[in-house]
Amino acid sequence: MVGLGTIIEGKNAVLSVIQSGRATSIGYLDNGQLSEDIENIINLAITNKIELKGYPSKEEWPYHPRHSIVAVCKAKKTFKEKDLDSLQKTKFIVCDHIQDTNNIGAIARSAAAFNFEVIAIPIKRSVKITERTFSIASGGLEKVDIVFYNSIFSLIKKLKSMDVWTIGLDMNGKEEVKNVDFQSHNLALFVGSEENGLSEEVQKKLDLIVRINMDNEMESLNVSVSAAIAMHQLFIKK
């Protein structure tokens, strides 16, 4: 977890780290035809007195070729389960052993869009957060706190002690998410791994299990898509 988010790739993600104050320098591919978006980012970096370095060709570009602008940053601060009280947040998304970095990034992006303030990720048996995750999140990881937890069961217990309603997302849930009245209650949405979802053992510990209504011909949705739909429903209910 040391050095998390020190290299940030892509226009939206770089813009977000400049705004958050984490960026210390900006590198960009200066081929003489900068887009308006890149120029705006460079101007913002100049305004914030952030070091700039242009690279004249792809051959000299030391970063991943999929992007033409990157930020070198101070590491993003992360938290542990014991820090949850001090964060004083009200909406959490809990990821249980998700294995695809694209899914974690997409979930973080949706969390930021729908005012989920914390994304909780297990320390073990989960994909690691990488530069790719930050890029897929497209700035979303700058807008949420990252909490790493050891045990999902101790995390559930901790959240309940904080008067947080724990909600599991499963295709066989008895209640449809859009029909549940969440009012102003603090809540944590739990989503499971790509292959197995949430285990029965975990589901039994949660306050409510909800589902997303969909055509019966579809077996399931991608976990990041399901999480986004559920978070949107929770967002419009709050």
Salt bridges, closest charged atoms under 4 A:
GLU9 OE1 - ARG66 NH2 3.08
ASP37 OD2 - LYS11 NZ 3.30
ASP83 OD1 - LYS82 NZ 3.49
ASP85 OD2 - LYS158 NZ 2.38
ASP96 OD1 - HIS97 ND1 3.23
GLU142 OE2 - ARG22 NH2 2.65
ASP145 OD2 - LYS89 NZ 3.75
ASP163 OD1 - HIS185 NE2 3.92
GLU176 OE2 - LYS178 NZ 3.93
ASP207 OD1 - LYS160 NZ 3.41
